[in-house]
Amino acid sequence: MDSTAIKRPAALSEGAADAIRKAIIQGEFGLGEALPEAQLTRRLGISKTPIREGLLLLFKEGLVTSFPQRGFFVFTLTRESVTKLCDFRHVMESVALDMALRQNRERLIADLEGVCAEMQTAHDNGDFERYLELDTAFHEAFFDRAENPYVKASYQMAASKVATIRTHLSRGHLRTDLSLSEHVDILRALKAEEDRKARAVLKKQIFRGEQVYEELVTEPHRKPD
């Protein structure tokens, strides 16, 4: 990420927030890592004021935390927050999937087919970053085809945090193998109108993450000096 990441944004603070959000999601900053304003100013080539305003936007999203006299840090996890996040994902994605199937099953399946094909290509090419973007796109398709802005807006409150955790948990070929097979299984079940099976795979995928999240809970986070 360099200064070219932000070119004439509508608002510098929003541009800063977008750039920092992307860096966090892609794992350029670790969980719990400090986000010094001076360092971000150099990386993005803009002044501290929009950097600070951008960090405050991310604070509202829950993607960063703030401590008096110490500054901003990437969010961290507790067992309780992991459990609640998995519960939230399961409820929201299940509702969105049901709504999308009612609205237009064929269009949803077409969307998921396209995403799965691209996921396979990214996986085969070892393009980890692109694979994770497509993983997110697969689940967001439920909300896009649900055609309910309230449901979509509710999910967006946690979408960046979910994407960040996905990055940290998906490193390693075996995990992307499993992830890809699960997404393909969901698609096949929906095409066969085996909706209960698709929901079961989705649930297994989400709550399997709850167990693996323990790795992140116990990881040593970077502390402020």
One Martini backbone bead per residue (centre of mass of N, CA, C, O) as a GRO file, in nm:
protein
  225
    1MET     BB    1   0.095   0.036   0.025
    2ASP     BB    2   0.041   0.366  -0.108
    3SER     BB    3  -0.016   0.686  -0.214
    4THR     BB    4  -0.183   0.571  -0.471
    5ALA     BB    5  -0.442   0.470  -0.306
    6ILE     BB    6  -0.497   0.794  -0.307
    7LYS     BB    7  -0.722   0.966  -0.541
    8ARG     BB    8  -0.923   1.206  -0.517
    9PRO     BB    9  -1.121   1.201  -0.286
   10ALA     BB   10  -1.412   1.304  -0.157
   11ALA     BB   11  -1.272   1.217   0.121
   12LEU     BB   12  -0.996   1.182   0.303
   13SER     BB   13  -1.111   1.019   0.541
   14GLU     BB   14  -1.237   0.795   0.365
   15GLY     BB   15  -0.979   0.716   0.220
   16ALA     BB   16  -0.826   0.635   0.472
   17ALA     BB   17  -1.023   0.421   0.572
   18ASP     BB   18  -1.006   0.238   0.322
   19ALA     BB   19  -0.699   0.180   0.335
   20ILE     BB   20  -0.688   0.067   0.624
   21ARG     BB   21  -0.899  -0.150   0.595
   22LYS     BB   22  -0.753  -0.312   0.378
   23ALA     BB   23  -0.496  -0.369   0.543
   24ILE     BB   24  -0.638  -0.527   0.766
   25ILE     BB   25  -0.781  -0.745   0.596
   26GLN     BB   26  -0.493  -0.837   0.456
   27GLY     BB   27  -0.276  -0.838   0.710
   28GLU     BB   28  -0.073  -0.590   0.749
   29PHE     BB   29  -0.220  -0.594   1.021
   30GLY     BB   30  -0.236  -0.701   1.327
   31LEU     BB   31  -0.375  -0.812   1.591
   32GLY     BB   32  -0.331  -0.537   1.809
   33GLU     BB   33  -0.198  -0.335   1.640
   34ALA     BB   34  -0.053  -0.054   1.593
   35LEU     BB   35  -0.167   0.294   1.466
   36PRO     BB   36   0.029   0.520   1.371
   37GLU     BB   37  -0.008   0.827   1.242
   38ALA     BB   38   0.275   0.873   1.122
   39GLN     BB   39   0.287   0.615   0.953
   40LEU     BB   40   0.025   0.666   0.786
   41THR     BB   41   0.115   0.930   0.661
   42ARG     BB   42   0.347   0.806   0.497
   43ARG     BB   43   0.187   0.587   0.340
   44LEU     BB   44  -0.049   0.803   0.223
   45GLY     BB   45   0.029   1.116   0.194
   46ILE     BB   46  -0.111   1.248   0.451
   47SER     BB   47  -0.245   1.398   0.698
   48LYS     BB   48  -0.344   1.357   1.028
   49THR     BB   49  -0.641   1.438   1.023
   50PRO     BB   50  -0.761   1.223   0.822
   51ILE     BB   51  -0.646   0.986   0.975
   52ARG     BB   52  -0.804   1.029   1.237
   53GLU     BB   53  -1.085   1.026   1.104
   54GLY     BB   54  -1.057   0.741   0.986
   55LEU     BB   55  -1.019   0.595   1.259
   56LEU     BB   56  -1.296   0.680   1.371
   57LEU     BB   57  -1.460   0.521   1.164
   58LEU     BB   58  -1.336   0.241   1.246
   59PHE     BB   59  -1.430   0.254   1.538
   60LYS     BB   60  -1.737   0.240   1.471
   61GLU     BB   61  -1.695  -0.054   1.337
   62GLY     BB   62  -1.470  -0.218   1.524
   63LEU     BB   63  -1.172  -0.236   1.386
   64VAL     BB   64  -1.093  -0.036   1.614
   65THR     BB   65  -0.909   0.089   1.888
   66SER     BB   66  -0.896   0.303   2.191
   67PHE     BB   67  -0.636   0.476   2.386
   68PRO     BB   68  -0.535   0.670   2.612
   69GLN     BB   69  -0.216   0.787   2.517
   70ARG     BB   70  -0.187   0.546   2.270
   71GLY     BB   71  -0.426   0.504   2.064
   72PHE     BB   72  -0.446   0.293   1.789
   73PHE     BB   73  -0.600  -0.039   1.726
   74VAL     BB   74  -0.642  -0.334   1.642
   75PHE     BB   75  -0.845  -0.561   1.691
   76THR     BB   76  -0.964  -0.800   1.924
   77LEU     BB   77  -1.013  -1.117   2.092
   78THR     BB   78  -1.270  -1.312   2.237
   79ARG     BB   79  -1.460  -1.569   2.311
   80GLU     BB   80  -1.723  -1.408   2.321
   81SER     BB   81  -1.690  -1.257   2.048
   82VAL     BB   82  -1.674  -1.507   1.872
   83THR     BB   83  -1.951  -1.628   1.936
   84LYS     BB   84  -2.119  -1.378   1.852
   85LEU     BB   85  -2.021  -1.363   1.560
   86CYS     BB   86  -2.121  -1.643   1.472
   87ASP     BB   87  -2.417  -1.598   1.539
   88PHE     BB   88  -2.456  -1.358   1.353
   89ARG     BB   89  -2.380  -1.491   1.087
   90HIS     BB   90  -2.589  -1.718   1.088
   91VAL     BB   91  -2.842  -1.549   1.095
   92MET     BB   92  -2.789  -1.355   0.853
   93GLU     BB   93  -2.719  -1.566   0.628
   94SER     BB   94  -2.976  -1.733   0.647
   95VAL     BB   95  -3.176  -1.510   0.583
   96ALA     BB   96  -3.052  -1.416   0.314
   97LEU     BB   97  -3.073  -1.684   0.166
   98ASP     BB   98  -3.380  -1.716   0.180
   99MET     BB   99  -3.446  -1.449   0.035
  100ALA     BB  100  -3.290  -1.504  -0.229
  101LEU     BB  101  -3.451  -1.759  -0.310
  102ARG     BB  102  -3.724  -1.611  -0.331
  103GLN     BB  103  -3.652  -1.394  -0.537
  104ASN     BB  104  -3.388  -1.554  -0.707
  105ARG     BB  105  -3.245  -1.841  -0.763
  106GLU     BB  106  -3.102  -1.820  -1.042
  107ARG     BB  107  -2.928  -1.566  -0.983
  108LEU     BB  108  -2.778  -1.673  -0.742
  109ILE     BB  109  -2.649  -1.919  -0.876
  110ALA     BB  110  -2.499  -1.760  -1.092
  111ASP     BB  111  -2.324  -1.603  -0.899
  112LEU     BB  112  -2.193  -1.851  -0.751
  113GLU     BB  113  -2.067  -1.978  -1.000
  114GLY     BB  114  -1.876  -1.746  -1.069
  115VAL     BB  115  -1.724  -1.741  -0.800
  116CYS     BB  116  -1.626  -2.038  -0.793
  117ALA     BB  117  -1.459  -2.023  -1.051
  118GLU     BB  118  -1.266  -1.802  -0.942
  119MET     BB  119  -1.172  -1.955  -0.693
  120GLN     BB  120  -1.035  -2.185  -0.843
  121THR     BB  121  -0.829  -2.012  -0.992
  122ALA     BB  122  -0.697  -1.878  -0.746
  123HIS     BB  123  -0.613  -2.140  -0.611
  124ASP     BB  124  -0.437  -2.256  -0.847
  125ASN     BB  125  -0.254  -1.977  -0.846
  126GLY     BB  126  -0.208  -1.872  -0.544
  127ASP     BB  127  -0.430  -1.633  -0.494
  128PHE     BB  128  -0.504  -1.534  -0.192
  129GLU     BB  129  -0.630  -1.252  -0.208
  130ARG     BB  130  -0.846  -1.321  -0.420
  131TYR     BB  131  -0.982  -1.551  -0.272
  132LEU     BB  132  -1.088  -1.379  -0.031
  133GLU     BB  133  -1.262  -1.189  -0.197
  134LEU     BB  134  -1.448  -1.423  -0.302
  135ASP     BB  135  -1.542  -1.529  -0.036
  136THR     BB  136  -1.693  -1.272   0.036
  137ALA     BB  137  -1.873  -1.261  -0.223
  138PHE     BB  138  -2.036  -1.514  -0.171
  139HIS     BB  139  -2.184  -1.405   0.089
  140GLU     BB  140  -2.283  -1.129  -0.035
  141ALA     BB  141  -2.488  -1.250  -0.238
  142PHE     BB  142  -2.717  -1.293  -0.044
  143PHE     BB  143  -2.763  -0.981   0.007
  144ASP     BB  144  -2.800  -0.886  -0.282
  145ARG     BB  145  -3.049  -1.096  -0.346
  146ALA     BB  146  -3.247  -1.011  -0.112
  147GLU     BB  147  -3.335  -0.707  -0.135
  148ASN     BB  148  -3.244  -0.584   0.168
  149PRO     BB  149  -3.111  -0.310   0.316
  150TYR     BB  150  -3.133  -0.387   0.619
  151VAL     BB  151  -2.984  -0.653   0.615
  152LYS     BB  152  -2.723  -0.551   0.483
  153ALA     BB  153  -2.652  -0.328   0.692
  154SER     BB  154  -2.625  -0.517   0.935
  155TYR     BB  155  -2.386  -0.685   0.822
  156GLN     BB  156  -2.177  -0.450   0.771
  157MET     BB  157  -2.091  -0.409   1.069
  158ALA     BB  158  -1.909  -0.703   1.039
  159ALA     BB  159  -1.759  -0.753   0.764
  160SER     BB  160  -1.464  -0.658   0.817
  161LYS     BB  161  -1.407  -0.850   1.052
  162VAL     BB  162  -1.459  -1.112   0.903
  163ALA     BB  163  -1.243  -1.068   0.679
  164THR     BB  164  -1.001  -1.052   0.869
  165ILE     BB  165  -1.027  -1.332   0.998
  166ARG     BB  166  -1.013  -1.490   0.734
  167THR     BB  167  -0.721  -1.423   0.671
  168HIS     BB  168  -0.588  -1.551   0.932
  169LEU     BB  169  -0.730  -1.848   0.887
  170SER     BB  170  -0.648  -1.909   0.560
  171ARG     BB  171  -0.366  -1.978   0.597
  172GLY     BB  172  -0.320  -2.219   0.386
  173HIS     BB  173  -0.394  -2.475   0.174
  174LEU     BB  174  -0.590  -2.657   0.337
  175ARG     BB  175  -0.801  -2.434   0.403
  176THR     BB  176  -0.874  -2.365   0.108
  177ASP     BB  177  -0.970  -2.641   0.033
  178LEU     BB  178  -1.208  -2.652   0.229
  179SER     BB  179  -1.347  -2.392   0.150
  180LEU     BB  180  -1.404  -2.464  -0.144
  181SER     BB  181  -1.571  -2.724  -0.096
  182GLU     BB  182  -1.799  -2.580   0.062
  183HIS     BB  183  -1.894  -2.386  -0.159
  184VAL     BB  184  -1.960  -2.606  -0.366
  185ASP     BB  185  -2.168  -2.756  -0.190
  186ILE     BB  186  -2.369  -2.528  -0.172
  187LEU     BB  187  -2.421  -2.498  -0.473
  188ARG     BB  188  -2.515  -2.788  -0.535
  189ALA     BB  189  -2.755  -2.789  -0.341
  190LEU     BB  190  -2.910  -2.554  -0.473
  191LYS     BB  191  -2.934  -2.682  -0.758
  192ALA     BB  192  -3.090  -2.941  -0.615
  193GLU     BB  193  -3.282  -2.826  -0.390
  194GLU     BB  194  -3.094  -2.862  -0.113
  195ASP     BB  195  -3.133  -2.644   0.128
  196ARG     BB  196  -3.068  -2.790   0.390
  197LYS     BB  197  -2.779  -2.867   0.311
  198ALA     BB  198  -2.673  -2.584   0.264
  199ARG     BB  199  -2.722  -2.484   0.554
  200ALA     BB  200  -2.542  -2.695   0.693
  201VAL     BB  201  -2.275  -2.611   0.563
  202LEU     BB  202  -2.281  -2.320   0.655
  203LYS     BB  203  -2.289  -2.377   0.956
  204LYS     BB  204  -2.030  -2.543   0.972
  205GLN     BB  205  -1.843  -2.322   0.870
  206ILE     BB  206  -1.895  -2.110   1.089
  207PHE     BB  207  -1.853  -2.301   1.355
  208ARG     BB  208  -1.569  -2.391   1.286
  209GLY     BB  209  -1.452  -2.110   1.328
  210GLU     BB  210  -1.486  -2.101   1.636
  211GLN     BB  211  -1.258  -2.305   1.691
  212VAL     BB  212  -1.024  -2.160   1.530
  213TYR     BB  213  -1.028  -1.883   1.681
  214GLU     BB  214  -0.851  -1.973   1.918
  215GLU     BB  215  -0.586  -1.898   1.781
  216LEU     BB  216  -0.638  -1.589   1.802
  217VAL     BB  217  -0.689  -1.557   2.104
  218THR     BB  218  -0.385  -1.686   2.174
  219GLU     BB  219  -0.242  -1.482   2.033
  220PRO     BB  220   0.012  -1.269   2.019
  221HIS     BB  221  -0.002  -0.937   2.063
  222ARG     BB  222   0.072  -0.622   1.987
  223LYS     BB  223   0.227  -0.388   2.181
  224PRO     BB  224   0.269  -0.110   2.330
  225ASP     BB  225   0.536   0.093   2.440
   0.00000   0.00000   0.00000
